[in-house]
Amino acid sequence: MFFVVDSPLKGKEYDEGSDWFKEQKDCQEGRQDMEHNLEMRQEHSWCEEKTKQTLYQIGMFAAMNHVTVKALRFYEEQGLLLPAHVDEESGYRYYTMPQMANVQQILALKEAGFKLEEIKEIRRSGKKDRVLLKKKNEILEEMARLTAKLAKLEGYMNENSMSIDVPVRVRTIPETVTAVKRCRIESYDCLFELMPEFGSEMEKLGCKCALPEYCFTNYLEPGYKADDIPVEICEAVTEKKEDTEQVKFKVFPQVDAACVFHKGSYRELARTYEAALRFIEDNHYTICGGIREKYIDGVWNKDSESEWLTEIQIPVMKRQKEGREE
């Protein structure tokens, strides 16, 4: 079979199996392969452009996240958020859309009270559960502190919105035989720990409580003390027993006392004391003995502090004026 080909020797006929014919055919196939490869590279280049992420200058990226440029630079300095690209010539910083999630995470953690070092730990280690749990506990503790402060503030506001109107009266407390435990306590809360121990010692001695029951604390020094408080824990009994190292017996003489009842927590006793002392001052009395706190209802028989009942008893006498009692 013969072919006519386009060549310098056009017009001549060559056999298909000739060397010249094969050479021409290989060249034609090579040109086709090159054209195909070029088309493929052009198509691939178009895909790369299609998937390439958009870079946003730092000013635009800051506006997109509602933060300042200064904040983004600070996050970079702290190693929290690095730019996706920095132009070597201009120094311009660029960020990508996925980095917005990182900015929002940093902002959310800051609003939750996390410090920068804690945010770094969360972002670097990925072990955020431990750090988050720790912060949750800190927030709960702070809430408890703030709630206590709020309660005190509201109590103060209520006190200032009304006059102190707690009924105080002077009555005679008869002579009383008591079992006494004298000690120094670190705080007023220690009384609750000493009471059961004191009761056990009385029981060993065969003491019988007088009726009506009269259990009280006798404060031996005037004024408030934060610690090392000298007190006598007292319980009225029917008769004296032999003194022991733990329990002594004592007779309190008859005395007139300004008495006032306090309902509620011992933490609020100050307001009731204020009413009693104001009564003493306004009615020209003077204090003439140790202040007593008589415990009627408390932690031993009431579930709620609001149901605790205490009577403050302050021994008093009329002031002397020009050698005579007023």
Number of C-alpha atoms within 10 A of each C-alpha: 7 10 12 13 14 10 9 7 9 9 11 12 12 15 13 14 10 9 11 11 14 12 10 14 12 11 11 10 10 12 10 11 12 11 10 11 11 11 12 12 11 10 11 12 11 11 11 10 9 9 8 8 12 10 16 18 16 20 17 14 22 19 11 12 14 11 15 14 15 12 11 21 17 13 17 13 11 13 11 20 19 17 19 12 15 14 9 8 6 7 9 13 20 19 23 16 13 9 16 14 11 14 18 14 14 20 15 12 16 14 10 13 13 17 11 15 10 17 18 17 14 18 15 12 8 9 11 15 10 10 14 16 11 11 16 14 11 13 14 11 12 12 12 12 11 12 12 12 12 12 11 13 12 12 13 11 11 11 12 10 9 8 9 13 8 16 12 20 14 17 14 12 15 11 11 18 20 27 30 24 22 17 13 12 16 13 12 14 10 11 14 12 9 14 15 12 12 18 14 11 16 22 12 8 13 10 19 15 19 16 9 7 13 16 21 23 21 20 18 15 13 9 7 8 12 9 11 12 16 15 21 17 22 25 26 25 21 14 15 16 17 8 13 11 6 13 21 17 20 16 14 13 10 12 16 17 24 22 23 19 21 22 16 17 15 16 8 13 15 11 13 21 19 13 18 23 17 14 18 22 13 9 11 14 18 16 17 14 19 17 22 23 20 20 17 15 16 19 11 9 10 12 10 11 15 12 16 20 18 21 18 23 27 25 23 22 20 15 16 12 8 7 7 8 9 11
